[in-house]
Amino acid sequence: MQPVTLRTARLGLSIPTLDDADAITAAAQDPEVPRWTTLPSPYDRSHAEDFVAKAAVWWQEQSELTWGIRVDGSWVGMIGLHRTIAGGSAEIGYWMAAAARGHGYVTEAARAVIDFGFAEPLSLARIEWRAVVGNLASARTARSLGFRYEGLLRQGLSDLRGRHDGWIAGILAADDRTPQPWPMLAD
Ligand SMILES: CC(C)(COP(=O)(O)OP(=O)(O)OC[C@H]1O[C@@H](n2cnc3c(N)ncnc32)[C@H](O)[C@@H]1OP(=O)(O)O)[C@@H](O)C(=O)NCCC(=O)NCCS
C-alpha cells in the first residue's frame, strides 16, 4: 500500500525519510531504547538509513507500517504496526526520543494508529502489544490506550541481545477502550 499520513491534534505521522536520519540516530543513543526495543546498539547513521529504506519497502508490502511521529514537522519518535495481516492482526510498537517523552505524544499517536488499523482497508480484528518484562512506561501507555493484559511470554521475545520474558496485551476492534486493571500496575 502507499504510505499513509495521519494527523492528530498535536502531531503529524508520516513515513520516516532520510531527512530524519540524524534525529533518529541521536535519539537511538539513549540506553533506554536498546534496553526495551529491538534496535541495535551501538547505533550509527547507517542503521537509520537502512531502516528508512526498509520502511519504504515494508509499506509497499503492507507488512510493517511505520510512521515517524512529528511535532511541528520535526521527528520525535517512531510508531508502527508490525506483522500486519489485513483482516487479522498486527503488533504495535513505539519509541520516543527522550526529550519528547512525558507529553503524551506516544499515546496520542498510538490512538490514531489503532483507529487506522481497525478501519478499512486493514480492518484488523486484533492489535497486540508486547514488551520486555519490566517496561512499565510502555505498559502504562498500552493500558491507557485500552489494551488488556493477557499474560507472560516466558523467554518469548528475542532480539540481537538474546531472549527475554515478555508481557503481552491485546485490543480488539469492538473493545471498550476504558483502561482496565493490569496486575503489574498498581494505580
Ligand atoms: C514507552 C515510551 C514510548 C513512553 O513515552 P512517553 O512519552 O513517556 O509516553 P506518554 O507521555 O504518552 O505517557 C504514557 C504513560 O507512560 C507513563 N510513563 C512514562 N514514563 C514512565 C516511566 N519511566 N515509568 C513509568 N511510567 C511512565 C506515563 O505516566 C503515562 O501513563 P498514564 O497514561 O497512566 O498516565 C518511552 O518511555 C520510550 O520511548 N521508552 C523507550 C523505548 C520503549 O520502551 N519502547 C516501547 C517498547 S515495548
The ligand as an SDF file (V2000), in Angstrom:
LIG
                    3D

 48 50  0  0  0  0  0  0  0  0999 V2000
    7.4570    3.8990   26.3300 C   0  0  0  0  0  0  0  0  0  0  0  0
    7.6250    5.3490   25.8530 C   0  0  0  0  0  0  0  0  0  0  0  0
    7.3910    5.4120   24.3410 C   0  0  0  0  0  0  0  0  0  0  0  0
    6.5670    6.2010   26.5760 C   0  0  0  0  0  0  0  0  0  0  0  0
    6.7260    7.5320   26.0890 O   0  0  0  0  0  0  0  0  0  0  0  0
    6.1550    8.8060   26.8800 P   0  0  0  0  0  0  0  0  0  0  0  0
    6.3460    9.9800   26.0080 O   0  0  0  0  0  0  0  0  0  0  0  0
    6.7150    8.8590   28.2410 O   0  0  0  0  0  0  0  0  0  0  0  0
    4.6250    8.4370   26.9690 O   0  0  0  0  0  0  0  0  0  0  0  0
    3.4170    9.3460   27.4230 P   0  0  0  0  0  0  0  0  0  0  0  0
    3.8710   10.7290   27.8280 O   0  0  0  0  0  0  0  0  0  0  0  0
    2.3490    9.2240   26.3650 O   0  0  0  0  0  0  0  0  0  0  0  0
    2.9440    8.6110   28.7470 O   0  0  0  0  0  0  0  0  0  0  0  0
    2.3730    7.3270   28.6460 C   0  0  0  0  0  0  0  0  0  0  0  0
    2.2770    6.6800   30.0150 C   0  0  0  0  0  0  0  0  0  0  0  0
    3.5780    6.2040   30.4210 O   0  0  0  0  0  0  0  0  0  0  0  0
    3.8340    6.6400   31.7660 C   0  0  0  0  0  0  0  0  0  0  0  0
    5.2880    6.7310   31.9040 N   0  0  0  0  0  0  0  0  0  0  0  0
    6.1350    7.4950   31.1560 C   0  0  0  0  0  0  0  0  0  0  0  0
    7.4050    7.2860   31.5710 N   0  0  0  0  0  0  0  0  0  0  0  0
    7.3380    6.3860   32.5970 C   0  0  0  0  0  0  0  0  0  0  0  0
    8.3080    5.7470   33.4090 C   0  0  0  0  0  0  0  0  0  0  0  0
    9.6260    5.9900   33.2480 N   0  0  0  0  0  0  0  0  0  0  0  0
    7.8860    4.8360   34.3310 N   0  0  0  0  0  0  0  0  0  0  0  0
    6.5680    4.5530   34.4590 C   0  0  0  0  0  0  0  0  0  0  0  0
    5.6070    5.1200   33.7160 N   0  0  0  0  0  0  0  0  0  0  0  0
    5.9890    6.0250   32.7840 C   0  0  0  0  0  0  0  0  0  0  0  0
    3.0830    7.9420   31.8590 C   0  0  0  0  0  0  0  0  0  0  0  0
    2.8400    8.2770   33.2060 O   0  0  0  0  0  0  0  0  0  0  0  0
    1.7940    7.5980   31.1330 C   0  0  0  0  0  0  0  0  0  0  0  0
    0.9730    6.7970   31.9460 O   0  0  0  0  0  0  0  0  0  0  0  0
   -0.5790    7.1350   32.1770 P   0  0  0  0  0  0  0  0  0  0  0  0
   -1.2060    7.1450   30.7990 O   0  0  0  0  0  0  0  0  0  0  0  0
   -1.0510    6.0180   33.0440 O   0  0  0  0  0  0  0  0  0  0  0  0
   -0.5890    8.4820   32.8250 O   0  0  0  0  0  0  0  0  0  0  0  0
    9.0210    5.9110   26.1760 C   0  0  0  0  0  0  0  0  0  0  0  0
    9.2500    5.7820   27.5520 O   0  0  0  0  0  0  0  0  0  0  0  0
   10.1530    5.2410   25.4050 C   0  0  0  0  0  0  0  0  0  0  0  0
   10.4290    5.5850   24.2550 O   0  0  0  0  0  0  0  0  0  0  0  0
   10.8660    4.2990   26.0690 N   0  0  0  0  0  0  0  0  0  0  0  0
   12.0000    3.6080   25.4540 C   0  0  0  0  0  0  0  0  0  0  0  0
   11.5710    2.6900   24.3000 C   0  0  0  0  0  0  0  0  0  0  0  0
   10.4540    1.7470   24.7040 C   0  0  0  0  0  0  0  0  0  0  0  0
   10.4020    1.2630   25.8120 O   0  0  0  0  0  0  0  0  0  0  0  0
    9.5450    1.4710   23.7450 N   0  0  0  0  0  0  0  0  0  0  0  0
    8.4390    0.5310   23.9650 C   0  0  0  0  0  0  0  0  0  0  0  0
    8.8840   -0.8720   23.7070 C   0  0  0  0  0  0  0  0  0  0  0  0
    7.5570   -2.0370   24.0710 S   0  0  0  0  0  0  0  0  0  0  0  0
  1  2  1  0
  2  3  1  0
  2  4  1  0
  2 36  1  0
  4  5  1  0
  5  6  1  0
  6  7  2  0
  6  8  1  0
  6  9  1  0
  9 10  1  0
 10 11  2  0
 10 12  1  0
 10 13  1  0
 13 14  1  0
 14 15  1  0
 15 16  1  0
 15 30  1  0
 16 17  1  0
 17 18  1  0
 17 28  1  0
 18 19  1  0
 18 27  1  0
 19 20  2  0
 20 21  1  0
 21 22  1  0
 21 27  2  0
 22 23  1  0
 22 24  2  0
 24 25  1  0
 25 26  2  0
 26 27  1  0
 28 29  1  0
 28 30  1  0
 30 31  1  0
 31 32  1  0
 32 33  2  0
 32 34  1  0
 32 35  1  0
 36 37  1  0
 36 38  1  0
 38 39  2  0
 38 40  1  0
 40 41  1  0
 41 42  1  0
 42 43  1  0
 43 44  2  0
 43 45  1  0
 45 46  1  0
 46 47  1  0
 47 48  1  0
M  END
$$$$
